[in-house]
Amino acid sequence: MIFFTLSLPKPTQPTRVAAVNAQRSIFCRAVARGVVVFFLLGLFGASCQRKPNYTLVNHSYEQPRLGEKTFTTNDRQSFSYRKFLSKSKNNSEPKTVVIALHGFCGASIDYENLGKHLLEKHPDFALYAYEVRGQGLDPVLERRGDIDQAENWYRDLDTFTRLVREKHPRANIVWQGESMGSLILTNAYRCEIDQGLRPACDAIIITSPVVGIRGDFPIWKKHTVRAIAKIFPSARLSLDTLSGGQSVKMTADSSHNEQSETNAWHVERHTLRLLIQLHDMIEEMKASASMIKVPTLVVHGGQDYFNDTADVEDFYRRLSQVPEKKRLFYPKSHHLLMYDSQKDRVIGDIGKWLEQLPARSSHARHHR
């Protein structure tokens, strides 16, 4: 995630002052490095284009299409997906279909644990997870680490959902997002409501949400970074530059740095355009919460580097129009809940929540 904008866990006494000073020192060094990088990019002719400079691969399908392993979007781009769908029930329709969005520097395989659990324990459920545009398994190599506008993420989600709905017309459709995935689905829902449209989901699961901007980030620095992003939107920056090389624990026994060395889908550098849009999406999360009108589950951990428990609780309280809501909190868990030490409990609890959802016809009216 974006190290310079996220809420940080509050250190306990007596190390709080030392921790804050250390964080400020790291942050100042990171900003200094970032500013130097930005201006060097300018001196050496970094692109000033507002639009991406890569060539899109338009497919022959002129309409959105759900293939066996890929789907085609409204703008004729193709992204792969994986599905966990029981084949042992004589092709009967699943009761519930989860459409899952992975997080920043993630991939659809992040949902493998949950998908396998649903197949084993809840065979009348299905899970579809697609590769998010601009992330590490985007088929357009130059687009990895970039997004020209966040609305493309929202349109991809809507298109994929409607294609899956056509395939399973009687099933509950549940949007599930982890980390950045939760940013996409929550903001997509709000945008649909703003346009007077009906969001295409029947329920929502938000896991490891990033719902707050770090309070000690100076306003002038925020404006400076944004101004530079407007001049050099396609300039790329590594997260190590912003974090000052600080290691972040993603699970009890792994860090972001360790995972980046082994994950084939890791993206080393991201454009300023993408980072700024993620920042803006985080700022919209709490306002978006008040617009959600379908059953919602919020799942988060107490050791998550990227969110503060109080911020998530505030977000949860703002789900004021939700007919049924529930919050699952795991004090010992980190950001990647479904791969951490309490993963079996987390996944089992998600399955139980899905099980109690009412039939689609009885609650679909809540979001019409």
Secondary structure, 3 states (H helix, E strand, C coil): CCCCCECCCCCCCCCHHHHHHHHHHHHHHHHHHHHHHHHHHHHCCCCCCCCCCCCCCCCCCCCCEECCCEEECCCCCEEEEEEEECCCCCCCCCCEEEEEECCCCCCHHHHHHHHHHHHHHCCCEEEEEECCCCCCCCCCHHHCCCCCCHHHHHHHHHHHHHHHHHHCCCCEEEEEEECHHHHHHHHHHHHHHHCCCCCCCCEEEEECCCCCECCCCCHHHHHHHHHHHHHCCCCEEEHHHHHCCCCCEEECCEEHHHHHHHCCCCCCEEEHHHHHHHHHHHHHHHHHHCCCCCCEEEEEECCCCCCCHHHHHHHHHCCCCCCCEEEEEECCCCCCHHHCCCHHHHHHHHHHHHHCCCCHHHHHHHHC
